[in-house]
């Protein structure tokens, strides 16, 4: 995950030198910060299925409670493009590093406050309102975090290892999911069920304060990326990066949005919807979390493998194969979840995280970043990515739950929905310009 020697960047910017130490710091800063952000973000999705639906969105009908909880989960995705525009503007204007400090702080503070928020029984309707507002802050923060964390790795990468470097911040999604599950499983093990539902669930949220301090310390030691230093030295900053992106890079934004369809819909079906679905079928909550944990840990290695593979054979090939694979896999996946056999369902969950999702999840960031110029790269990559997340990512568990209710519990319409998202991703990436083994800033 590191370079072996100091390396001077190309002759058009001879004053900028990137050392092995610089690369190590950038990769760790990207991976650790991304892990913390996703840990915070996924805790909400996990607790929405077992805590928030009853304690913050109570209803006589459990399906209605789940729909309300998932609705608040989806709202954060609606504001992610706004966060992407706001913070990517800052990132393209004043730098990636400063922006990442702001977004990490916002995410951490919002998560800690969730951990001390009174329930509906204590303060009535203000409980779901305040919870939803904090969720929106999380959405704004993640909207800006993703692009900066990605560029921290990609803009420090050698041209022949950009796929591998770009996979590092992407593992934050699986690492954050795994970390959240570890803490939640531990809390469930320590506290009896009644105590967990009363106050034990708050501990994973409060621990985010410790992670926040750790992440800020790591990111404070990182220099600004070489690409942004080049932009600053050459005076090519854009006054309004979003205007430049929409005027000259609209095609790339559409491709990015479409590519995100397959990556984000499948992740939240695997990571969020599957929890509520299996619990509704009578599976043990802790067992399902354990399977997700195992799959997530194995998936981290797979993501690094696929990232490195894309440096050798091309990112487009790996991404397209993954899109086809998930369109096929989603049918046996849901059938296995519905089988009533815990180990069969667990095997499907592990394969989804360890084998299927990493094929495109590891590459989405690099594929997007390579199609935008450095002076608007933060904005361009963020807008397309967050639009795709807003359209199908956050709503995916809500859509899947609604489809189950509308079709009397049949999982087939859910599978068709996911397969269609995979088709959109495949078509979009088919139009991506191949850039592996080329200089990033030319």
Protein Blocks (a to p, Z undefined) as FASTA:
>chain_A
ZZfbdcdddfklmmbccdfklmmmmmmmmmmmmmmmmmmmmmmmmmmmmmmmmmmmgcfb
lklmmmmmmmmmmmmmmmmmmmmmmmmmmmmmnojklmmmmmmmmmmmmmmmmmmgccfk
lnommlmmmmmmmmmmmmmmmmmmmmmmmmmmmmmpcfklmmmmmmmmmmmmmmmmmmmm
mmmmmmmmmpcfklmmmmmmmmmmmmmmmmmmmmmmmmmmpccdfklmmmmmnopacfbl
mlmmmmmmmmmmmmmmmmmmmmmmmmmmmmmmmmmmmmmnopafklmmmmmmmmmmmmmm
mmmmmmmmmmmnopklmmmmmmmmmmmmmmmmmmmmmnopaklmmmmmmmmmmmmmmmmm
mmmmmmmmmmpcfklmmmmmmmmmmmmmmmmmmmmmmmmmmmmmmnnopaklmmmmmmmm
mmmmmmmmmmpccfehiafbZZ
